[in-house]
Amino acid sequence: MQKTTAEKIAAKREQIALCENQIKQLEKKQKKEVRDARTKRLIERGAILEKFIEDAAGYTNDEIMMFLKQTITTDFAKKVLEKIKAMRIPTVKDESVPDLPNTPANSADTANEQISLSNSREPVYENDDEEDTEGFADYYDNDEEDE
């Protein structure tokens, strides 16, 4: 027995309703994934911060905010962040990122060799120009006293 046009329309509307429900479920799942990724990132970055601030738990959120505002917003800190950003290696194919030739100078191993990360709390800087260390005079003065 063939379906009437009205029955076909009703069946298609039912399919549309099912598809719309699936879309809502997928959107809900996507929002949760974004929230979870953000939560993970915030936890990891908080842990990184606490690793480098002695007795971090003893400071209030306002004190940590004040510290970050006064250190991260310096010209020196901005230059360091710009250098770090410039050293990034694209990990996802993105049309906005130009393709790099596959040369040793652009390989991940070479880039990782150029970035020396140490476990010490002392930052490593390429040069010690006075203008680059603006805002960090106390840090350098304290180092000389420790020696």
N, C-alpha and C positions, 0 to 999 in steps of 0.2 A: 504494500500500500504506500503510495507516495504522500509526502508531506505537503500540506498546503503552504501557500506563501506566508500566511500568518504564523504557522508553526515554525517555518524556517527563520522568520524574523525573531521569534521568541527564543529559538535555540541560539541564534547569533548573539542576542542580547545577554543570554546566560553566559556565553563564552566571554563576552566583553566584561561582564561583571567579575568572572573568575580571573581574567587577565588583570583587571584593575586592582583586585585584591592581592594578586601576586606582586604587582608593582609596589603597592603600599608596604607589603612585607619586606620586599627587597630594599626599599627606601629606608625603612625602619632599621634593617640590618646594617645598611651602609652608615647611617647616623651613629649607630652603636660602635661600629668599627672606628669611625673618626674620633668619637669620644674616648674610646679605649686607647687609641694611639696617642691622643693628646695627654691623657692621664699618665700613660707610660713615660712619655717624654718629660712631663713635669716632674715625675718621681725621680727619673734618672738624673735630670739636671739639678734637682735639689740635692741629690746624693753627691753629685760632683762638687757642688758648692760647699757642702759640709765637709768634704774631704780636704779642702784647701783652707777652710777657716777653722782655726783652732777653737775648740769649745763653742761650736756654732749653735748648739742647743741652748747655750746661755744667753744668746742674743734674741731680742724680740724681732718680729717681722719688720717693724718700722726701722729698727737699727740696721738690719740687713739691707733694707731698701735704701737707706741713707748711704750705707757703704757702697752699694752698687752704683747708685747715682753719682757719687763723688769719684768713683774710680773708672767706671765704664764710659762715662761721658767725656773723659779727657781726650785731647787730640792724640796723645800717645796710644791710648786704648783703641781709638778709632782706626789709627794706622795699623795696629796689630790685627784688628778684625778684618781690615781690607786685605792685608797680606794673606791671612788665613783663607779668606774667601777666594782670592786669586789662585791659591794653590789647590782648590778643589778639583777633583777628578770627576767628570760627569759619570753617573752610574746608570742613569735612565736615558734611553734614546729620546732626545728632545730636539725638535726642529729649531728651537731658539739657541741651542748650543752647537757651535760649529764642530764638524768632525775634526779630530786631531789626527795627524799622520801617525802611523804605527811605527814610531821611532823609539829607540831606547830612552831618549830624553822625555818622552811623553808616556812612558809605561808606568803602571802602578808601582812596580818595584822601585823604580828610580825616584818617583815622587815620594814614596814612603821613606827612602833613604834621605831625601832632602829635609823631611820633617823629622827632626830629632825630638822624640818625646822622652822625658825622663820621669822617674818616679819622685824626684825631689820636688819640694815646694818652690824652689827657686826658678823663676822664669829665665829662659834663654833668649837673648836678643841678638840680632845680627850686628847691630852697631850700638854704641853707647853715646851718641850725640846728645848734647845737652838739651836741644829742643825735643828730641824723641823721648827724653825722660822727664819732661815737664809734668809735675804733679806726683812724681815718684821720688823726689829728693829725699824725703824721710826714709824711704825704703833703702836707698843706697847709703845714706848716712848710717843707718842701723847696721848694715852689713859690715861697714868698716869697724864699728865698735865691737862686733862679735869676734873679729879676728885677732 
